């Protein structure tokens, strides 16, 4: 009978070499599940990253900006009562301005309050040098024909505002701002005072979240 080691030379492995071979195999087996688990972890991270990019996760990032109403939820009924005393009082308080902005968004007319806020900021310009670019932006955004957020102004007010665009002054938008202010005071403000959101604040309930618009 022939020596089996001659027929199968691959079996001619010393015992000293077997141990490292199996150690390598065992370590490879142990590593495989780890490698398989990495894509799962990566996928979870990707899903979390996408989730955090959704607008609703960043509503508190811009708390100081009109339209974010997290602060309105902490308004006391006593504070809310003051908002009903006059439209000017409502807009003079940050929480009131935010609550009214939120209400206008539900009516798809937030361009009015955004224009009013832009005019307030415009009048606070520190130098005449700042007026021209700011005036141009406001005019193109809210006043010119087919502007993306065009406000409802009569022909005369539009014409007067347009003529002053060559050399804008701090008073350039006063007439237009007053028109929009009266429109909100006489139309939107009374509806706001009758809204469920405002009545809820009077009773100490937090303001409901406005539905996300896509």
C-alpha positions in Angstrom: 0.0 0.0 0.0 1.3 3.4 -1.0 2.0 6.0 1.5 -1.1 8.3 1.7 1.1 11.3 2.1 2.5 10.6 -1.4 -1.0 10.4 -2.9 -2.2 13.5 -1.0 0.8 15.7 -0.4 -1.5 18.5 0.8 -2.0 16.5 4.0 1.7 16.7 4.8 1.1 19.7 7.1 3.0 19.7 10.4 1.1 20.1 13.6 2.9 23.3 14.3 1.5 24.9 11.2 -2.1 23.7 11.8 -2.7 25.9 14.8 -1.9 29.2 13.1 -4.0 28.2 10.1 -7.1 27.6 12.3 -6.4 30.7 14.3 -6.5 32.7 11.0 -9.7 30.9 10.0 -11.3 31.6 13.4 -10.4 35.2 13.3 -11.8 35.5 9.8 -15.1 34.0 10.9 -15.3 36.4 13.8 -14.6 39.4 11.6 -17.2 38.5 9.0 -20.3 39.3 11.2 -18.7 42.6 12.1 -18.2 43.4 8.4 -21.8 42.4 7.7 -23.1 44.6 10.5 -21.3 47.8 9.3 -23.6 48.5 6.4 -26.6 48.2 8.8 -25.1 50.8 11.1 -24.3 53.0 8.1 -27.9 52.6 6.8 -29.3 53.6 10.2 -27.0 56.7 10.3 -28.1 57.6 6.8 -31.8 57.3 7.8 -31.2 59.4 10.8 -29.4 62.0 8.7 -32.3 62.2 6.3 -34.8 62.5 9.2 -32.9 65.4 10.7 -33.0 67.2 7.4 -36.8 67.4 7.5 -38.2 70.9 8.1 -40.1 69.9 11.2 -36.9 69.0 13.0 -35.6 72.5 12.6 -38.5 74.6 13.6 -36.7 75.8 16.7 -33.6 76.8 14.8 -35.0 80.1 13.9 -37.0 81.0 17.0 -36.4 84.7 16.5 -37.9 84.8 13.1 -41.6 85.5 12.5 -43.5 82.4 11.8 -41.9 80.2 14.4 -44.4 79.9 17.2 -42.8 77.8 19.9 -42.8 80.8 22.2 -46.5 81.5 21.7 -47.2 78.2 23.5 -45.9 79.7 26.8 -48.0 82.9 26.5 -50.1 83.5 29.6 -53.9 84.2 29.2 -53.2 87.7 30.7 -50.7 88.4 27.9 -53.0 87.1 25.3 -55.8 89.4 26.6 -53.6 92.5 25.9 -53.3 91.5 22.2 -57.0 92.0 21.9 -56.8 95.6 23.1 -55.3 96.9 19.8 -53.6 95.7 16.7 -50.6 97.8 17.5 -50.2 96.1 20.9 -50.3 92.7 19.2 -47.5 93.6 16.8 -45.4 95.3 19.5 -44.8 92.0 21.3 -42.6 89.3 19.7 -44.9 86.5 20.8 -47.9 88.4 19.5 -46.2 89.0 16.2 -45.3 85.4 15.9 -48.8 84.2 16.7 -50.4 86.6 14.2 -47.8 85.5 11.5 -48.8 81.9 12.2 -52.4 82.7 11.7 -51.8 84.5 8.4 -49.9 81.4 7.2 -53.1 79.4 7.7 -54.9 81.9 5.5 -52.1 82.0 2.9 -51.6 85.8 3.4 -48.3 85.9 5.3 -46.9 88.3 2.6 -48.6 91.2 4.3 -46.9 90.8 7.7 -43.6 89.9 6.0 -43.8 93.2 4.0 -44.6 95.1 7.2 -41.6 93.6 9.0 -39.3 94.3 6.0 -40.4 98.0 6.1 -39.7 98.2 9.8 -36.3 96.8 9.2 -35.7 99.1 6.3 -36.5 102.2 8.4 -33.8 101.1 10.9 -31.0 101.2 8.3 -28.0 102.9 9.8 -26.8 104.7 6.7 -28.2 106.1 3.4 -25.8 103.7 1.6 -27.9 100.7 2.9 -31.2 102.1 1.6 -30.8 101.5 -2.1 -30.1 97.7 -2.1 -32.7 97.1 0.7 -35.3 99.2 -1.2 -34.7 97.3 -4.4 -35.2 94.0 -2.6 -38.4 95.1 -1.0 -39.8 96.5 -4.2 -38.9 93.4 -6.3 -40.3 91.0 -3.6 -43.5 92.7 -2.6 -44.5 95.6 -4.8 -43.6 95.4 -8.5 -46.1 93.6 -10.9 -46.0 89.8 -10.5 -43.6 90.1 -7.5 -43.3 86.7 -5.8 -45.0 88.0 -2.7 -47.0 90.9 -4.1 -49.1 92.8 -1.6 -52.4 94.3 -2.4 -51.8 98.0 -3.1 -53.9 100.6 -5.0 -52.5 102.1 -8.2 -51.7 105.5 -6.7 -49.6 104.0 -3.8 -47.7 101.7 -6.2 -47.0 104.7 -8.5 -45.7 106.9 -5.7 -43.5 104.1 -4.4 -42.1 103.3 -7.8 -41.2 107.0 -8.5 -39.1 107.2 -5.3 -37.0 104.1 -6.1 -34.4 106.2 -7.9 -33.3 107.8 -4.7 -35.0 105.9 -1.9 -35.5 107.6 1.5 -36.4 106.1 4.8 -40.0 107.2 4.1 -40.1 105.5 0.7 -42.4 102.7 1.8 -44.4 104.6 4.4 -47.5 104.9 2.3 -47.4 101.2 1.2 -46.7 100.0 4.7 -49.7 102.1 6.1 -52.0 100.6 3.5 -51.0 97.0 4.3 -51.2 97.8 8.0 -54.8 99.1 7.7 -55.7 96.0 5.6 -54.4 93.6 8.3 -56.0 95.7 11.1 -59.4 95.8 9.5 -59.5 92.4 7.9 -57.1 89.8 9.3 -56.9 91.1 12.9 -60.6 90.6 13.7 -60.5 87.1 12.3 -57.4 86.3 14.4 -59.2 87.4 17.6 -62.0 84.9 16.7 -59.6 82.1 15.7 -59.4 78.9 17.7 -55.7 79.4 18.2 -56.2 82.8 19.9 -59.2 81.6 22.0 -57.1 78.7 23.1 -54.4 81.0 24.4 -57.0 83.0 26.3 -57.9 79.7 28.0 -54.3 78.8 28.7 -54.0 76.2 26.0 -50.9 76.1 23.8 -51.3 77.3 20.2 -51.9 74.4 17.7 -49.2 73.8 15.2 -49.9 75.0 11.7 -49.9 72.2 9.1 -46.6 71.9 7.1 -46.9 73.3 3.6 -45.0 71.6 0.9 
